[in-house]
């Protein structure tokens, strides 16, 4: 949807922002109602007569006439504005060295409680700094600001390919544009791959073992190995604290001095496994240690593990 700002011919005060739809006659009818005149002609800023609605672009400033010729706005408008505190609708932003031309109503209307709305509504209460061209200086990323400005113009989230959505989200939060921030959070969430909680297989784990130096501790805390076949593997000194080893095949595995504290060993097969020096405080073994090799180890008489009843 296109929007334009309408002024009575020869003035730049009390403008009205309206939507452009239908025919030129429809727009003239809306202009009559909004401005309180009998609108019959539309002119652009250079005095050109508009006779086709297709010539009107988004954010154009148009002057409405009751039939009289185009009258150029007063040249002393800028001076009178400075003394009265009023503002023209068009302005330029210098965002990190890149210039954006827009209207004050665009920055204010869509998100009236945002930082941008407070900066440019009525008076520049933020004390905005301007460069030598009169553009308002804002030290933010132009790449991430462009989608925000387009959202304020037409209410749609449009991000060019290659733009990091997280960067746009941070800008939306910075400027206090809450509705856009909520949209971005939803889009980012939907584009994230689902978390993978599937168990680690024997093949994957063997790769870990081969890639780890024999003198380095392999940390496997909290990992899911449910149902894996670890039979006859050398698992010495591995940290399995709080890992899920339920229904694992650990027959004849060498678990000497490994850490199985709070690990879930329910349904695991430990027949012939070497548990010498294993830490099993509060692990859940459900009585499956009866055939483990602890009885054949020197530390069997003083085990360092505890199995809850």
N, C-alpha and C positions, 0 to 999 in steps of 0.2 A: 504494500500500500504506500502511495506517495503522499507526502504532506507538504504543504506550502504555507508561507506566512503572508497574510493579506494586510495591506495598508490602504487607507483612503488616498486617492490621488493627491500627490504633493506633500504628503506627511510621512513621518516614520514613528508616529506615536499611536498607542492603543491598537497595535496590530493583533491579528487573530490567526492562530495556527489551525488549519482545517485539512481534512482528508480530501484527496482528489479521486473522484469516481464518476462514472457515467459520462455525460457529454459536457461541452463547454457551458451550455445553458444551465445544467445542474450546478456547476461550480459558481456561476453568476447568481443563482438563486440562493446558494449557501452564503455567498458574500453579502448579499442584500440583508439576510437575516442577522449575520454576525456583526456587520458594520453599521446597520441602520440606514442604509442608503438604497437607491434604486440602481443597482449595478447593471451596467450595459457593456462595459469594455474593460479589458485587462491589458496592462502594460508590464513589460519587464523593467529591470533597473535602468536600462539604457533608453527607455521610451519606445521600444518596439511593441507594436500591437500584436497581441496573441489571438489568432483566429482558429486555432486547432488545439484541442486539449492534449494531443499527442506531443506537442512541443514543450509541455510543462515537465520539468524534472523534479525529483525529490529534493526537498529543502529549498526550492526557489523562493525568492521574495518578489511578490507581485503587487502592483498598484491598481486599485479598482476605481473606475471612473463612471460617472453618471451620463457620460456622453461627451464631456468636455475633453479637449486635447490633454496629452500628458504634461504634467507639471513636475519639474524636477524638484526633489526635496530641498529644503533650505540648506545653503552652504555652511551656515553657522551652527548646524545641528550639533557638531562635536563640542563646540565651545559651550553651548547651552546645556548639553548633557553633563559636562564636567561640573558646571555650577549647580545644576539641579539634582545631580545624583542619579539620573536616569541612564539607561544603557541601550545602545542599539542591539538588535537581536543577533547579528552575525559577529562572530569572534574567531580568533585563531589561537590554537594551542601549540606550544613548542614542547613536545614530549621527547625528552632525551635527544634533542637535535632534529627531530622530524616534525614537520608542520601538519596540523590537522585543522581544517576550516569547518566549522559547524555552527549551529545556532544555540543561543542561550536556552531556548525552550527545549531543545534536544537533551541538553545536560540536566535540565531541571524536571521535566514533565514525567518521564518514565519511572524514575526512582526518586521521588521528592525528598526522601530522608537520607539519601546517599551523601558522601563527602562532596562529590562534584556538584550536587544540587545546592549544598550549603555554600560552596565556594562561589557560585555564579548566580545565585538567586538575589534579585533586587540590588544589593550592594555586595561588593567583593569583601565580605567580612574576614576572609582569610588573609587579606593584605597581599593579594597575588602580585608577584614580581613579573614585569614585562621586559622583553628584550627590545633592541633598538627598532624593531619593526612593529612593536606593539603586541606581539604574541605573548600569551601567558606562559610562563616557564613552569613546567612540572617535571621533576627529576624522576621519571619512571621509564620503563621499557616501552618504546613505540611498537615493537612487535606484538607485545601482549596487550597493549592498549587498543589497537585497531579493532579486535573482535568486540571489545567492550563498547566502543563508540558505535559500532554497527548495531549492537544489541539495543542501545539506547535510541537509535534511529528508527528501527522497525520491529523490535521485540523478538527477534530471532537470533539464536546462537549459531553463528557461522564462523568456523575456524578453518583457515587455509591449511592444506596438507603440509606437514612438517613442523607445525607450531605445537609446542609442548603445552598440553592442556593444564598441567600443573602450574605453569607460569601464568596462564590466563586466570586460573582460579585464585592465585595469590594476589593478582591485580584486582580482581573483583572483590576480594575480601578487604584489600587496602582501601578501595574507594567506597566500601560499604554498600555494594550492590548485591543485596542479599538474595533476591530471586535468581539472578544469574549464577551466583555462587552455588545455590542448591542444584540448579540444572547441571552445572559443571561437575559437582560431586557425584551426581547420578551417572553422568556419561563416563567419568573416569572409573567408577566402580564397575560399570558394565563392560568396560574394555579390559579389565584386569583378568588374567587367566585364573581359573578356579584353583583353590589350594589343593595340593596333591597330598592326601593322607594315606595313599596306598602303601602296603607293606614293601619293605626293601627285600629283593630276592637274593638268593645265594649268589647268582652271577654278579649282581651289582656289588654285593658285599665283598666278594673275592677281589674285585677290582680295587676296592678301598684298601684291602689288606696288602695287595701287591704294590700299591702306590705309596704305602707308608713305611718308612724305615723301621727296622726291627727294634730299634732302641727308642722309638717315639711312641708316646701314648696315643692310642686311637680313642677319641672321645665320641661315644655313641649315646650320650644321655638323652632319654626321652624319645628315642627313635622307635619307629614301628617295624618290628621284624616278625610280626604275627604269621605263623605257619611256615616260616622259612626252614630250609634244610641246611643246617650247619654241622651235619655229622662229620666227625673225623677232622674238623678244622682246628688249626692252632689258634686259639683265642686268648692266649695268655696276656695278662695285664691290661685287657681292654676294659674301658669304663662303660658299663651297661646300666648305670644308675637310672632308675625310673623308666627304663626301656620296656617296650611291649614284646616279650618273648613267648607269648602264649602259643601253645600248640607247636612250638619249634621242635625240630628233630635235632637234638644235641647229643645223640649217641656217640660215645667214644671221642667227644670233643675235648680238647685240652683247655679248660677254663682256669688253670692255675693262676692264683693271685688276681683274678679279675674282680671287678666291682659290680655286684648284682643287687646293691641296696635298693629297696623299694621297687625292684623290677617285677613285672608280671610274668611268672613262669607257669601259670595255670595250664594244665594239659600238656606241658612240654615233656618230651622224652629224654631223660638224662641217663639212660642205661649206659654204664661203662664210662661216663664222663669223669674227668679228673677235676675235682673241686678243691684241691689242696690250696689253703690260704685264701679261699674265696670270701669276700665280704657280702653277706646276704641279709643284713639287718632289715627286718620288716618286709622282706620279699614274699611274694605269694607263690609258693611252690606246690601247694595242695598235696603234700605227701609223695611227690614224684621223685624223691631223693633216695628211695630205698635201695636202688641198684646202682647208684652213683659210686664213683671210685673213692669216696672219702674214707671208707673203711680200710683202704689199702695205703693211705698216706700217713706220714708221721704226724700231721696236724689233726687227725681225725678225733683224737681224744679231747682237744680243746679247739673246737671249730669257732670261727669268727662270725658265724652267721646265726640267724634266728628265724625260725619258721613259725608263723602264728598258727595256733590250733584252730 
